[in-house]
Amino acid sequence: MPAEWDQFKFQIGDGNELTTVRHVAHVPAARRIVEDKRLKAGLVYDNSKLNESRISVAWVSANTWSLGSIYGTVEFQFAWSDLVAGQNIYWVEATDYRPKAYRLLLSSRNIQSRLIVPYDPTKHEGPLRLKDGKYYWNSWYTSEFMIEDDLLLDRCTGLKFIEHHSDYCRPFGAECEDRKSQPSSFQTGGRMLAFILGNGLHDLDQHLRPSGIEPEFTPLLEFTPLQVGYSGIVEALGKVNLAGHIRRDSNCQNIVRSSLISYGAGKLKLARDLLALISSEVAFRSALVDIVRDHFNDPTWEPFVPVVNDGIPF
């Protein structure tokens, strides 16, 4: 009798080496991940056979989404070689998604269960293969890897702000606000960076600004997450009539930091109301730059801000 994974056989080639996997979340869930300093494993609640078990998992996938993600707008990246090291691999199931999805469980335990089957990527010709020390995956289908462990943020290898799919949302369906509003990467980045700067969280600093430097001009597709987020903050919070009485640098920084906390928590009106206390846009931007410099301990940092129209840079 053929194994269920046989339907996912593929030819190993140059284009399907497995190096990076991703967890994508909506902004509120992404904020919780940053607060917790980890992607917490949780029980499986969908129609998986593992919903009959007490196994808690964190979800990652090798797929990227050309039409926008159905899982959210904040992408945390992890090295597959790190996640799979020392792990036992188990076949869980195939699902009837479109396209079909395959699910594999990684666990440090030797699990004996009727629900899953041990999977050997050196022998079994399913969607995950191991040859000459390299892993390969079937990229024609949806890959879903279930990690039986929390994923600490210090294992994260990259951060990206991405678009949401315009028609589908796996966690929230038709009620998803991101599916309806289609935030740009700049808007998502602005909300996340505001939350991080406002609350002084540093676990993602190396991924917000991976090179440690910012060139005078960077092609749009090569903006660091820091530049994307900074531009998003300026676009969202700069639409305020800044005619208040606060001019002193230290006071301006306190107001801007409070505004960032509010914006990062999704309270845009409150964030803008706070900024209205500041005397000018120059004072706002100066305070914001100083907050970034202080956060990254770099007194020479300067932003490059593209022209933005309705969240779309050009």
HELIX and SHEET records of a PDB file:
HELIX    1   1 GLU A    4  PHE A    8  5                                   5    
HELIX    2   2 ASP A   14  ASN A   16  5                                   3    
HELIX    3   3 VAL A   27  ASP A   36  1                                  10    
HELIX    4   4 LYS A   49  GLU A   52  5                                   4    
HELIX    5   5 TRP A   80  VAL A   84  1                                   5    
HELIX    6   6 LEU A  153  ARG A  155  5                                   3    
HELIX    7   7 GLY A  173  GLU A  175  5                                   3    
HELIX    8   8 GLU A  177  SER A  181  1                                   5    
HELIX    9   9 SER A  185  ASN A  199  1                                  15    
HELIX   10  10 ASP A  205  LEU A  208  1                                   4    
HELIX   11  11 LEU A  220  GLU A  222  5                                   3    
HELIX   12  12 PRO A  225  LEU A  237  1                                  13    
HELIX   13  13 ASP A  249  GLY A  264  1                                  16    
HELIX   14  14 LEU A  268  LEU A  275  1                                   8    
HELIX   15  15 GLU A  281  PHE A  296  1                                  16    
SHEET    1   A 3 THR A  20  ALA A  25  0                                        
SHEET    2   A 3 VAL A  74  ALA A  79 -1                                        
SHEET    3   A 3 CYS A 156  PHE A 161 -1                                        
SHEET    1   B 2 ARG A  38  LEU A  39  0                                        
SHEET    2   B 2 LEU A 151  LEU A 152 -1                                        
SHEET    1   C 6 GLY A  42  LEU A  43  0                                        
SHEET    2   C 6 SER A  56  VAL A  60 -1                                        
SHEET    3   C 6 THR A 142  ILE A 147 -1                                        
SHEET    4   C 6 ALA A 101  SER A 107  1                                        
SHEET    5   C 6 ASN A  88  THR A  95 -1                                        
SHEET    6   C 6 VAL A 117  PRO A 118 -1                                        
SHEET    1   D 2 LEU A 128  LYS A 131  0                                        
SHEET    2   D 2 LYS A 134  TRP A 137 -1                                        
SHEET    1   E 2 VAL A 308  ASN A 309  0                                        
SHEET    2   E 2 ILE A 312  PRO A 313 -1                                        
END                                                                             
